[in-house]
Amino acid sequence: MGKRLLLLIPAITLSLSTLFAQSTKADEESFIYETWNNQKVEAFRGSLKVPENRSADNSRMISIQYVRLPAMRENHGSPIIYLSGGPGGSGIMAINYRYDMFMALRQYGDVIALDQRGTGASNIVPECRSKHSVPANKQISDLEFITLHQHALRECLAFWKNGGTDIGGYNTLENARDLEALRQHLGAEKIILWGTSYGSHLALTALKTMGEKIEKIVMSSVEGLNQTIKLPARTNAYLDRLQAAVNSQPKAKVAYPDIKSLMQRVHAKLDQHPLPLQLALPGGEKVDFLLQRRDMQLLAASLISDPQHAARLLQVYRTIDRGTKPSFENIPGRLLPDRFVAPGQPITMQAMPYAMDIASGMTEQRKANVKEQAKTAILNGYLNFTFYYDEIAPQLDLGDHFRTNPISEVPVLLLSGTLDGRTYIESQREAVAGLKNVTRIKVRNAGHNLFDVPSDEIQNAINRFLEDKPALQTIITVDLPNMDL
């Protein structure tokens, strides 16, 4: 992917030393950013101070950190600000795994990897380790499980408050106001936003708060302003699309003739007889663990995001269905729910992701829809556990006015994966319904982490959009991974 994408960058006519001499900004320092796989690029560290909560008197100031990758042309355009998903992802860290895209976009302007408030280098809020834990090898009900987490959240809210954190400042509206502060800090007339998942949620909010200062937006896997809590019925519809993809591969079709029935059988089996396992912790220690139906639903809620992870999920379901014990060792740790990573350990929470989701919330109508649909949905309400924190901290909620769609004529490029198991393709269409100038591109076989798909066509589509050229195609097809592992 890297070699192909970098060929898209035109010849550089300005030496980097000359470019850097012209590019230094106040409060920045030059350094060499080195990625996990030892790629190196000259860059700048920068920061700005913003109020933790602009709505509070005498709010403390917090530092927002970023890395600026300077443009590779002398007469370049507006700064491009990368907005990570999550919420909670580090934009600075994303350079490691989206390096080629960061490099390719430098032909259009400075590319800013932003650590949003409460994330990465911009996080000054300590992790909360509550006094509550979920038993590792004892069967408990869904109500007990949810109640434990609700108690942990209440404890953590008090912990952060007592530690001097104004948790009311960790919401998407304040995050968007930080973008305006960053624009001013960079001395830019306008900015271009490049976001994915929660980053698109933030970009849509910015359209409502500073739309006249936004030149363009590139986004994928869009999460609308009233879509923090996903509709359970749409998970069932997604599973139908996943089934169609599986059926396109003869061996996978034989292995998984009916995904929904497989999942329902395993859930029923685990309800009747939870499965005792031994899990290997990151340090090598093995602990007893009782796998319940709810655990599989939580695991599925994480792994259905992308087809390559869904394939591993199906393998686990098939193993249990056959009466044998599954292994979770081939599943990346970042995709495993906390209960799999640290069974029996205290429930821990980071302030930013919890507060952001709670503040974005849901309308009363959506709450009613989710509650009703969860009764018959294969994953119940576990696709977004924040649903169960409703009304614990009502003072954080941003209200229904926040959740209305933006109306704007700012040019937007929307890339949507047909196998996105988190922000469903039909929901993405609804999220941008108020935007008048949208270029929509469907990426067949791509999942939620669409920007990680090795595709020159995706990069070319972004390049053409930034060059004010019409899209060459509205459908891009990428390779479907092997669904029969």
C-alpha positions as CSV (number, residue, x, y, z in Angstrom):
1,M,0.0,0.0,0.0
2,G,2.7,2.5,1.0
3,K,4.7,2.4,-2.1
4,R,1.7,2.7,-4.4
5,L,0.1,5.6,-2.5
6,L,3.3,7.6,-2.3
7,L,3.5,7.5,-6.0
8,L,0.4,9.7,-6.0
9,I,2.5,12.6,-4.6
10,P,3.9,14.8,-7.3
11,A,7.6,15.7,-7.5
12,I,8.6,18.1,-4.7
13,T,10.1,21.3,-6.0
14,L,11.0,22.8,-2.6
15,S,13.7,21.2,-0.5
16,L,12.6,20.2,3.0
17,S,15.2,22.3,4.7
18,T,13.8,25.4,2.8
19,L,10.3,24.3,3.5
20,F,11.0,23.9,7.2
21,A,12.6,27.3,7.5
22,Q,9.4,28.8,6.1
23,S,7.1,26.7,8.2
24,T,8.0,27.2,11.8
25,K,5.1,28.5,13.9
26,A,5.0,29.9,17.4
27,D,4.9,27.4,20.2
28,E,6.1,24.5,18.0
29,E,9.3,22.5,18.0
30,S,10.7,20.4,15.2
31,F,11.4,16.7,15.7
32,I,11.6,13.4,13.9
33,Y,8.4,11.3,14.1
34,E,9.3,7.6,14.0
35,T,6.5,5.1,13.4
36,W,6.2,1.7,14.9
37,N,7.8,0.2,11.8
38,N,10.6,2.7,11.7
39,Q,9.4,5.1,9.1
40,K,10.6,8.6,9.8
41,V,9.3,12.0,8.9
42,E,10.3,15.5,9.9
43,A,7.5,17.1,11.9
44,F,6.5,19.7,14.5
45,R,5.1,19.4,17.9
46,G,2.6,22.1,18.9
47,S,0.1,22.9,21.6
48,L,-2.4,25.5,22.7
49,K,-4.2,26.2,25.9
50,V,-8.0,26.1,26.1
51,P,-10.5,26.3,29.0
52,E,-11.5,22.9,30.3
53,N,-15.1,24.0,30.3
54,R,-16.0,27.3,28.5
55,S,-19.4,27.2,30.2
56,A,-18.0,27.5,33.7
57,D,-16.5,30.5,35.4
58,N,-12.8,30.4,36.3
59,S,-12.3,27.1,34.4
60,R,-8.8,25.7,34.5
61,M,-6.8,25.7,31.3
62,I,-5.8,22.5,29.7
63,S,-3.3,21.8,26.9
64,I,-4.3,20.5,23.5
65,Q,-1.4,18.7,21.8
66,Y,-0.8,18.1,18.1
67,V,1.8,17.1,15.5
68,R,2.0,19.0,12.3
69,L,3.3,17.4,9.2
70,P,4.2,20.3,6.9
71,A,2.9,20.6,3.4
72,M,5.1,19.4,0.5
73,R,4.3,22.4,-1.7
74,E,5.1,26.0,-1.3
75,N,1.7,27.3,-2.4
76,H,-0.5,24.8,-0.5
77,G,-4.0,25.0,0.7
78,S,-5.7,25.0,4.1
79,P,-4.5,22.9,7.0
80,I,-6.0,19.4,7.1
81,I,-6.9,18.3,10.6
82,Y,-7.3,14.6,11.4
83,L,-10.0,13.7,13.8
84,S,-9.7,10.3,15.4
85,G,-12.6,8.0,16.2
86,G,-13.5,6.3,19.5
87,P,-14.2,8.6,21.1
88,G,-10.8,8.3,22.8
89,G,-8.5,7.6,19.9
90,S,-5.2,9.5,19.6
91,G,-4.7,11.4,16.3
92,I,-0.9,11.5,16.9
93,M,-0.8,7.8,17.4
94,A,-2.8,7.3,14.2
95,I,0.2,8.4,12.1
96,N,1.6,5.0,12.8
97,Y,-1.1,3.0,11.2
98,R,-2.4,5.5,8.6
99,Y,1.1,6.8,7.6
100,D,0.6,6.5,3.9
101,M,-2.6,8.6,4.0
102,F,-1.0,11.3,6.1
103,M,1.9,11.5,3.7
104,A,-0.3,11.5,0.6
105,L,-2.4,14.4,2.0
106,R,0.6,16.6,2.6
107,Q,0.5,17.6,-1.1
108,Y,-2.6,19.6,-0.3
109,G,-1.6,21.3,2.9
110,D,-0.2,20.9,6.4
111,V,-1.6,17.8,8.0
112,I,-2.4,18.1,11.7
113,A,-2.6,15.0,13.8
114,L,-4.7,16.2,16.7
115,D,-5.0,14.6,20.1
116,Q,-8.4,15.8,21.2
117,R,-9.0,16.9,24.7
118,G,-8.7,14.0,27.1
119,T,-6.9,11.7,24.6
120,G,-3.2,10.8,24.1
121,A,-0.8,13.6,24.9
122,S,-3.8,15.9,25.6
123,N,-5.0,13.8,28.5
124,I,-4.4,15.0,32.0
125,V,-7.3,13.1,33.6
126,P,-6.3,10.0,35.5
127,E,-7.8,6.6,34.8
128,C,-10.4,5.6,37.3
129,R,-10.1,2.1,38.9
130,S,-13.3,1.5,40.7
131,K,-14.0,-0.7,43.6
132,H,-16.4,-2.8,41.6
133,S,-15.5,-5.8,39.5
134,V,-17.3,-8.5,37.5
135,P,-16.7,-12.0,38.8
136,A,-14.5,-13.9,36.4
137,N,-15.9,-17.4,37.1
138,K,-19.4,-16.9,38.6
139,Q,-22.6,-16.6,36.6
140,I,-24.4,-13.3,37.1
141,S,-27.5,-11.9,35.4
142,D,-27.5,-9.1,32.9
143,L,-29.1,-6.8,35.4
144,E,-26.3,-7.5,37.9
145,F,-23.6,-6.9,35.2
146,I,-25.2,-3.6,34.2
147,T,-25.7,-2.5,37.8
148,L,-22.0,-3.1,38.6
149,H,-21.0,-0.9,35.7
150,Q,-23.5,1.8,36.7
151,H,-22.0,1.8,40.2
152,A,-18.5,2.0,38.8
153,L,-19.5,5.0,36.7
154,R,-21.0,6.9,39.7
155,E,-17.8,6.2,41.6
156,C,-15.6,7.4,38.8
157,L,-17.6,10.6,38.3
158,A,-17.0,11.4,42.0
159,F,-13.3,10.4,41.6
160,W,-12.7,12.8,38.7
161,K,-14.6,15.6,40.4
162,N,-12.7,15.2,43.6
163,G,-9.5,15.2,41.6
164,G,-10.2,18.6,40.1
165,T,-11.6,17.6,36.7
166,D,-14.6,19.4,35.4
167,I,-16.1,16.4,33.6
168,G,-18.8,18.7,32.1
169,G,-16.1,20.0,29.8
170,Y,-15.6,16.7,28.1
171,N,-18.2,16.8,25.4
172,T,-18.2,17.1,21.6
173,L,-19.4,20.7,21.7
174,E,-16.2,21.7,23.6
175,N,-14.2,19.5,21.3
176,A,-15.5,21.5,18.3
177,R,-14.7,24.8,20.0
178,D,-11.2,23.5,20.4
179,L,-11.0,23.2,16.6
180,E,-11.9,26.8,16.2
181,A,-9.1,27.7,18.7
182,L,-6.7,25.5,16.8
183,R,-7.6,27.2,13.5
184,Q,-6.8,30.6,15.1
185,H,-3.6,29.2,16.6
186,L,-2.5,28.0,13.2
187,G,-3.3,31.4,11.7
188,A,-5.5,29.7,9.0
189,E,-8.5,31.4,7.4
190,K,-10.2,28.0,7.0
191,I,-9.5,24.4,7.8
192,I,-10.2,21.1,6.2
193,L,-11.5,18.3,8.4
194,W,-10.6,14.6,7.9
195,G,-12.4,12.4,10.3
196,T,-13.7,8.9,10.8
197,S,-16.4,7.4,13.1
198,Y,-16.5,9.6,16.2
199,G,-14.2,12.0,14.3
200,S,-17.1,12.5,11.9
201,H,-19.4,13.1,14.8
202,L,-17.1,15.9,15.8
203,A,-16.8,17.2,12.2
204,L,-20.6,17.4,12.0
205,T,-20.7,19.3,15.3
206,A,-18.1,21.7,13.9
207,L,-20.3,22.4,10.9
208,K,-22.9,23.7,13.3
209,T,-20.5,25.8,15.4
210,M,-17.9,27.1,12.9
211,G,-19.2,26.1,9.5
212,E,-18.1,29.3,7.8
213,K,-14.5,28.5,8.8
214,I,-14.5,25.0,7.3
215,E,-13.4,24.6,3.7
216,K,-14.2,20.9,3.1
217,I,-14.7,17.7,5.0
218,V,-13.5,14.2,4.2
219,M,-15.1,11.5,6.4
220,S,-15.8,7.8,6.6
221,S,-18.0,5.6,8.8
222,V,-20.1,8.6,9.8
223,E,-21.8,8.7,13.2
224,G,-24.6,11.2,13.2
225,L,-25.4,13.6,16.0
226,N,-28.3,11.4,17.3
227,Q,-26.5,8.1,16.5
228,T,-24.2,7.6,19.4
229,I,-26.5,4.9,20.5
230,K,-27.0,2.5,17.5
231,L,-30.3,1.0,16.6
232,P,-30.2,-2.8,17.5
233,A,-32.5,-3.7,14.6
234,R,-29.9,-2.4,12.2
235,T,-27.4,-4.9,13.6
236,N,-29.7,-7.7,12.3
237,A,-29.8,-6.0,8.9
238,Y,-26.0,-5.8,8.9
239,L,-25.8,-9.5,9.6
240,D,-27.9,-10.1,6.4
241,R,-25.3,-8.2,4.4
242,L,-22.5,-10.2,6.1
243,Q,-24.3,-13.4,5.2
244,A,-24.4,-12.3,1.5
245,A,-20.7,-11.6,1.6
246,V,-20.0,-15.0,3.2
247,N,-22.2,-16.7,0.5
248,S,-19.9,-15.2,-2.2
249,Q,-17.1,-17.6,-1.0
250,P,-18.1,-21.3,-1.6
251,K,-16.2,-22.7,1.4
252,A,-17.4,-20.0,3.8
253,K,-21.0,-20.5,2.5
254,V,-20.8,-24.2,3.5
255,A,-19.2,-23.3,6.9
256,Y,-21.8,-20.6,7.8
257,P,-25.0,-21.2,6.0
258,D,-27.0,-19.2,8.5
259,I,-25.1,-16.7,10.6
260,K,-28.1,-15.5,12.6
261,S,-29.2,-19.0,13.6
262,L,-25.7,-19.9,14.6
263,M,-25.4,-16.9,16.9
264,Q,-28.8,-17.5,18.4
265,R,-28.0,-21.2,19.0
266,V,-24.8,-20.3,20.8
267,H,-26.5,-17.6,22.9
268,A,-29.2,-20.0,24.0
269,K,-26.6,-22.7,24.7
270,L,-24.6,-20.3,26.9
271,D,-27.7,-19.2,28.7
272,Q,-28.4,-22.7,29.7
273,H,-24.8,-23.8,30.3
274,P,-22.1,-21.1,30.6
275,L,-18.8,-22.4,29.4
276,P,-15.9,-22.7,31.8
277,L,-12.6,-21.6,30.2
278,Q,-9.1,-20.7,31.0
279,L,-7.9,-17.3,29.6
280,A,-4.3,-16.3,29.2
281,L,-3.7,-12.8,30.5
282,P,-1.2,-10.6,28.7
283,G,1.5,-11.5,31.2
284,G,1.0,-15.2,30.6
285,E,-0.9,-16.0,33.7
286,K,-4.0,-18.2,33.2
287,V,-7.3,-17.5,35.0
288,D,-10.6,-19.3,35.2
289,F,-13.3,-17.6,33.2
290,L,-17.0,-18.4,32.8
291,L,-18.2,-17.5,29.3
292,Q,-21.8,-16.4,29.3
293,R,-24.2,-15.4,26.5
294,R,-23.7,-11.7,27.4
295,D,-19.9,-12.1,26.9
296,M,-20.4,-13.4,23.3
297,Q,-22.8,-10.5,22.6
298,L,-20.2,-8.0,23.9
299,L,-17.5,-9.7,21.9
300,A,-19.7,-9.7,18.8
301,A,-20.4,-6.0,19.3
302,S,-16.7,-5.3,19.0
303,L,-15.7,-7.7,16.2
304,I,-18.5,-7.0,13.7
305,S,-16.9,-3.7,13.0
306,D,-14.9,-5.1,10.0
307,P,-15.2,-8.2,7.9
308,Q,-11.7,-9.5,8.8
309,H,-12.6,-9.4,12.5
310,A,-16.1,-10.8,11.9
311,A,-14.5,-13.8,10.3
312,R,-12.7,-14.5,13.6
313,L,-15.9,-14.0,15.5
314,L,-17.7,-16.5,13.3
315,Q,-14.9,-19.0,14.0
316,V,-15.5,-18.6,17.8
317,Y,-19.3,-19.2,17.4
318,R,-18.7,-22.2,15.2
319,T,-16.3,-23.7,17.7
320,I,-18.8,-23.3,20.6
321,D,-21.6,-24.6,18.4
322,R,-19.6,-27.8,17.8
323,G,-19.2,-28.4,21.6
324,T,-15.5,-27.5,21.9
325,K,-13.8,-24.6,23.7
326,P,-12.7,-21.6,21.7
327,S,-9.5,-19.7,21.9
328,F,-9.3,-15.9,21.9
329,E,-5.5,-15.7,21.4
330,N,-5.7,-14.8,17.7
331,I,-8.0,-11.8,18.4
332,P,-6.1,-8.5,18.9
333,G,-6.3,-7.3,22.5
334,R,-7.7,-3.9,21.5
335,L,-10.8,-5.6,20.1
336,L,-11.5,-7.7,23.2
337,P,-13.9,-6.3,25.8
338,D,-12.3,-5.6,29.2
339,R,-13.8,-8.7,30.7
340,F,-11.7,-10.9,28.3
341,V,-8.5,-8.9,28.9
342,A,-8.7,-8.6,32.7
343,P,-11.3,-10.9,34.1
344,G,-12.2,-10.3,37.7
345,Q,-10.2,-7.1,37.8
346,P,-11.7,-3.7,38.9
347,I,-13.8,-1.9,36.3
348,T,-11.7,0.9,34.9
349,M,-12.8,4.0,33.0
350,Q,-11.2,6.8,31.0
351,A,-13.0,10.1,31.4
352,M,-13.1,11.3,27.8
353,P,-14.8,8.4,26.0
354,Y,-17.4,7.9,28.7
355,A,-18.2,11.6,29.1
356,M,-18.3,12.3,25.4
357,D,-20.8,9.5,24.7
358,I,-23.0,10.3,27.7
359,A,-23.1,14.0,26.6
360,S,-24.0,13.2,23.0
361,G,-26.8,11.0,24.4
362,M,-30.0,10.3,22.5
363,T,-33.5,11.7,22.0
364,E,-36.4,10.2,24.0
365,Q,-37.8,8.8,20.7
366,R,-34.5,7.0,19.9
367,K,-34.2,5.8,23.5
368,A,-37.7,4.2,23.1
369,N,-36.7,2.7,19.8
370,V,-33.5,1.2,21.2
371,K,-35.3,-0.2,24.2
372,E,-38.0,-1.9,22.1
373,Q,-35.6,-3.2,19.4
374,A,-33.2,-4.6,22.0
375,K,-35.8,-7.1,23.1
376,T,-35.5,-9.1,19.8
377,A,-32.1,-8.0,18.5
378,I,-29.4,-10.7,18.4
379,L,-27.0,-8.5,20.4
380,N,-29.7,-7.0,22.6
381,G,-28.5,-3.5,23.6
382,Y,-24.8,-4.4,23.9
383,L,-23.6,-2.7,20.7
384,N,-23.4,0.5,22.7
385,F,-23.1,0.0,26.4
386,T,-23.6,3.7,27.0
387,F,-27.3,3.1,26.6
388,Y,-27.2,1.6,30.1
389,Y,-25.7,4.8,31.6
390,D,-28.8,6.8,30.7
391,E,-29.9,9.3,33.4
392,I,-26.9,8.6,35.7
393,A,-25.4,12.0,34.8
394,P,-28.2,14.0,33.2
395,Q,-26.2,17.2,33.8
396,L,-23.7,16.1,31.1
397,D,-26.4,15.8,28.4
398,L,-26.0,18.3,25.6
399,G,-29.8,18.2,24.7
400,D,-31.8,17.6,21.6
401,H,-30.7,20.8,19.9
402,F,-27.2,19.4,19.8
403,R,-28.6,16.2,18.2
404,T,-30.2,17.9,15.2
405,N,-28.5,17.3,11.9
406,P,-26.4,20.2,10.6
407,I,-27.6,22.1,7.5
408,S,-24.6,23.2,5.3
409,E,-23.3,23.7,1.8
410,V,-19.7,22.9,2.8
411,P,-18.4,20.3,0.3
412,V,-18.3,16.9,2.0
413,L,-16.8,13.6,0.8
414,L,-18.5,10.6,2.5
415,L,-17.0,7.1,2.2
416,S,-19.1,4.3,3.5
417,G,-18.3,0.6,3.8
418,T,-21.0,-1.9,3.0
419,L,-19.8,-4.2,5.7
420,D,-19.4,-1.6,8.4
421,G,-20.8,-3.3,11.5
422,R,-20.7,-0.2,13.7
423,T,-22.0,2.8,11.8
424,Y,-24.4,1.2,9.4
425,I,-24.6,2.4,5.8
426,E,-28.3,3.4,6.0
427,S,-27.6,5.3,9.2
428,Q,-24.8,7.2,7.5
429,R,-27.2,8.4,4.8
430,E,-29.5,9.8,7.5
431,A,-26.6,11.5,9.3
432,V,-25.8,13.7,6.3
433,A,-29.4,14.4,5.2
434,G,-29.1,18.1,5.9
435,L,-25.9,18.6,3.8
436,K,-26.4,20.0,0.4
437,N,-23.0,19.3,-1.2
438,V,-22.1,15.7,-0.5
439,T,-20.1,13.3,-2.7
440,R,-21.1,9.8,-1.6
441,I,-18.9,6.9,-2.4
442,K,-19.8,3.3,-1.4
443,V,-16.9,1.0,-0.7
444,R,-18.1,-2.5,-1.3
445,N,-16.6,-5.1,1.2
446,A,-15.1,-2.4,3.4
447,G,-15.9,-2.2,7.1
448,H,-15.8,0.4,9.8
449,N,-12.0,1.1,9.6
450,L,-12.3,2.0,6.0
451,F,-9.2,4.2,5.9
452,D,-7.1,1.1,6.8
453,V,-8.1,-0.7,3.6
454,P,-5.3,-0.9,1.0
455,S,-6.8,0.8,-2.0
456,D,-5.4,3.3,-4.4
457,E,-9.0,4.0,-5.5
458,I,-9.9,5.3,-2.1
459,Q,-6.9,7.6,-2.0
460,N,-7.5,8.8,-5.5
461,A,-11.1,9.6,-4.6
462,I,-9.9,11.8,-1.7
463,N,-7.3,13.4,-3.9
464,R,-9.8,14.3,-6.6
465,F,-12.2,15.7,-4.0
466,L,-9.5,18.0,-2.5
467,E,-8.6,19.1,-6.1
468,D,-12.2,20.1,-6.7
469,K,-12.5,17.3,-9.4
470,P,-15.7,15.2,-9.8
471,A,-15.6,11.6,-8.5
472,L,-14.7,9.0,-11.1
473,Q,-17.0,6.4,-9.5
474,T,-19.6,6.2,-6.8
475,I,-18.8,2.5,-6.0
476,I,-15.3,1.2,-5.1
477,T,-14.9,-2.5,-4.6
478,V,-12.1,-3.8,-2.4
479,D,-11.1,-7.4,-1.7
480,L,-13.2,-9.4,0.7
481,P,-11.0,-11.2,3.3
482,N,-11.3,-15.0,3.6
483,M,-14.4,-15.5,5.7
484,D,-13.7,-19.2,6.5
485,L,-10.7,-19.1,8.9
